[in-house]
Amino acid sequence: MNQQKPRLFLDDLAIGMAFTSETVAVTAEEIRSFAGQFDPQPFHLDDAAARLTLFGGLAASGWHTAALTMRLIVESLPFDGGLIGTRCELAWPLPTRPGDRLRVEGEIVEITPSRSKPDRGTVVTHSRTLNQDGGVVQTLTASLLVFRRPATETHMETN
């Protein structure tokens, strides 16, 4: 599945436009590997230790869930110029567990063309990362910089 999606520009978007990602599987090995590098806490590294915590078992770092969400959103919203965040608010209502299969569902909730830079604007998206049971493991409201479609020559000068 390496099909190139058409690039999206600010001009292609509308408030209420929805998107749904593909899915990604989460393994215990990936949870431990990510945590070992970026969030080395017992409930992310060791199942026995994790059972004694509030999580009651191995749980992915929220940052791991956020990184997987980023991948899924990038694949779902192929903005020309990339997915450039300017701010976000995120929450992790449920832990991501080994064996979870995650997908992202989201929508565009705001579009604001720039007044000072006519080649771009800001888009606000709200998304939910869901596990295979429909449980919400992350919510994300993100403000993104999105470029307009470049102006094209509408006529050719001739003598």
Secondary structure as a PSIPRED ss2 file (coil, helix, strand):
# PSIPRED VFORMAT (PSIPRED V4.0)

   1 M C   1.000  0.000  0.000
   2 N C   1.000  0.000  0.000
   3 Q C   1.000  0.000  0.000
   4 Q C   1.000  0.000  0.000
   5 K C   1.000  0.000  0.000
   6 P C   1.000  0.000  0.000
   7 R C   1.000  0.000  0.000
   8 L E   0.000  0.000  1.000
   9 F C   1.000  0.000  0.000
  10 L H   0.000  1.000  0.000
  11 D H   0.000  1.000  0.000
  12 D H   0.000  1.000  0.000
  13 L C   1.000  0.000  0.000
  14 A C   1.000  0.000  0.000
  15 I C   1.000  0.000  0.000
  16 G C   1.000  0.000  0.000
  17 M C   1.000  0.000  0.000
  18 A E   0.000  0.000  1.000
  19 F E   0.000  0.000  1.000
  20 T E   0.000  0.000  1.000
  21 S E   0.000  0.000  1.000
  22 E E   0.000  0.000  1.000
  23 T E   0.000  0.000  1.000
  24 V E   0.000  0.000  1.000
  25 A E   0.000  0.000  1.000
  26 V C   1.000  0.000  0.000
  27 T C   1.000  0.000  0.000
  28 A H   0.000  1.000  0.000
  29 E H   0.000  1.000  0.000
  30 E H   0.000  1.000  0.000
  31 I H   0.000  1.000  0.000
  32 R H   0.000  1.000  0.000
  33 S H   0.000  1.000  0.000
  34 F H   0.000  1.000  0.000
  35 A H   0.000  1.000  0.000
  36 G H   0.000  1.000  0.000
  37 Q H   0.000  1.000  0.000
  38 F H   0.000  1.000  0.000
  39 D C   1.000  0.000  0.000
  40 P C   1.000  0.000  0.000
  41 Q C   1.000  0.000  0.000
  42 P H   0.000  1.000  0.000
  43 F H   0.000  1.000  0.000
  44 H H   0.000  1.000  0.000
  45 L H   0.000  1.000  0.000
  46 D C   1.000  0.000  0.000
  47 D H   0.000  1.000  0.000
  48 A H   0.000  1.000  0.000
  49 A H   0.000  1.000  0.000
  50 A H   0.000  1.000  0.000
  51 R H   0.000  1.000  0.000
  52 L C   1.000  0.000  0.000
  53 T C   1.000  0.000  0.000
  54 L C   1.000  0.000  0.000
  55 F C   1.000  0.000  0.000
  56 G C   1.000  0.000  0.000
  57 G C   1.000  0.000  0.000
  58 L C   1.000  0.000  0.000
  59 A C   1.000  0.000  0.000
  60 A C   1.000  0.000  0.000
  61 S C   1.000  0.000  0.000
  62 G H   0.000  1.000  0.000
  63 W H   0.000  1.000  0.000
  64 H H   0.000  1.000  0.000
  65 T H   0.000  1.000  0.000
  66 A H   0.000  1.000  0.000
  67 A H   0.000  1.000  0.000
  68 L H   0.000  1.000  0.000
  69 T H   0.000  1.000  0.000
  70 M H   0.000  1.000  0.000
  71 R H   0.000  1.000  0.000
  72 L H   0.000  1.000  0.000
  73 I H   0.000  1.000  0.000
  74 V H   0.000  1.000  0.000
  75 E H   0.000  1.000  0.000
  76 S H   0.000  1.000  0.000
  77 L C   1.000  0.000  0.000
  78 P C   1.000  0.000  0.000
  79 F E   0.000  0.000  1.000
  80 D C   1.000  0.000  0.000
  81 G C   1.000  0.000  0.000
  82 G C   1.000  0.000  0.000
  83 L C   1.000  0.000  0.000
  84 I E   0.000  0.000  1.000
  85 G E   0.000  0.000  1.000
  86 T E   0.000  0.000  1.000
  87 R E   0.000  0.000  1.000
  88 C E   0.000  0.000  1.000
  89 E E   0.000  0.000  1.000
  90 L E   0.000  0.000  1.000
  91 A E   0.000  0.000  1.000
  92 W C   1.000  0.000  0.000
  93 P C   1.000  0.000  0.000
  94 L C   1.000  0.000  0.000
  95 P C   1.000  0.000  0.000
  96 T C   1.000  0.000  0.000
  97 R C   1.000  0.000  0.000
  98 P C   1.000  0.000  0.000
  99 G C   1.000  0.000  0.000
 100 D C   1.000  0.000  0.000
 101 R E   0.000  0.000  1.000
 102 L E   0.000  0.000  1.000
 103 R E   0.000  0.000  1.000
 104 V E   0.000  0.000  1.000
 105 E E   0.000  0.000  1.000
 106 G E   0.000  0.000  1.000
 107 E E   0.000  0.000  1.000
 108 I E   0.000  0.000  1.000
 109 V E   0.000  0.000  1.000
 110 E E   0.000  0.000  1.000
 111 I E   0.000  0.000  1.000
 112 T E   0.000  0.000  1.000
 113 P E   0.000  0.000  1.000
 114 S C   1.000  0.000  0.000
 115 R C   1.000  0.000  0.000
 116 S C   1.000  0.000  0.000
 117 K C   1.000  0.000  0.000
 118 P C   1.000  0.000  0.000
 119 D C   1.000  0.000  0.000
 120 R E   0.000  0.000  1.000
 121 G E   0.000  0.000  1.000
 122 T E   0.000  0.000  1.000
 123 V E   0.000  0.000  1.000
 124 V E   0.000  0.000  1.000
 125 T E   0.000  0.000  1.000
 126 H E   0.000  0.000  1.000
 127 S E   0.000  0.000  1.000
 128 R E   0.000  0.000  1.000
 129 T E   0.000  0.000  1.000
 130 L E   0.000  0.000  1.000
 131 N C   1.000  0.000  0.000
 132 Q C   1.000  0.000  0.000
 133 D C   1.000  0.000  0.000
 134 G C   1.000  0.000  0.000
 135 G C   1.000  0.000  0.000
 136 V E   0.000  0.000  1.000
 137 V E   0.000  0.000  1.000
 138 Q E   0.000  0.000  1.000
 139 T E   0.000  0.000  1.000
 140 L E   0.000  0.000  1.000
 141 T E   0.000  0.000  1.000
 142 A E   0.000  0.000  1.000
 143 S E   0.000  0.000  1.000
 144 L E   0.000  0.000  1.000
 145 L E   0.000  0.000  1.000
 146 V E   0.000  0.000  1.000
 147 F E   0.000  0.000  1.000
 148 R C   1.000  0.000  0.000
 149 R C   1.000  0.000  0.000
 150 P C   1.000  0.000  0.000
 151 A C   1.000  0.000  0.000
 152 T C   1.000  0.000  0.000
 153 E C   1.000  0.000  0.000
 154 T C   1.000  0.000  0.000
 155 H C   1.000  0.000  0.000
 156 M C   1.000  0.000  0.000
 157 E C   1.000  0.000  0.000
 158 T C   1.000  0.000  0.000
 159 N C   1.000  0.000  0.000
